[in-house]
């Protein structure tokens, strides 16, 4: 299964990790079964911008690389969905 950091900007996925989900992710409201969309990512500066429940969150890229997702490959057209 892919990890959140492996998605392309604009792609949506479902969080599937449960007991392996980092505590910090759960504190931010990232829960198993949640639909999440990667808006932007920049591994060079260590940031991933995601949208969940209508809210945008900036995540540490290391944290994003620990969140297991089930990608449906669906891509939303949005001005934010470019890899910058």
C-alpha positions, 0 to 999 in steps of 0.5 A: 500500500502507498503512503501519503507522501507517495501520492501526486498532488491532487490525488485523493486517498483513504487513510487505512493505517490504524494501530500504526498511525502516528499519534501526531497524525491522530492529534491532527484529526487524521483517522482511519477511513478519512478521505484525504487529498494531497494538495502540494508536496515539497520533500526538499523543505519537508512539507506536505499540504493536505486537505481533510474534512474541508480543512488544509493542514501542513504536515511534516513530510516525514509524518506524511511518509508514515501514513498508509493510504489506499489510493483510488487514483482519483485526481481533483482539478484544483489550482492547488494541485500542482507540485511546486 
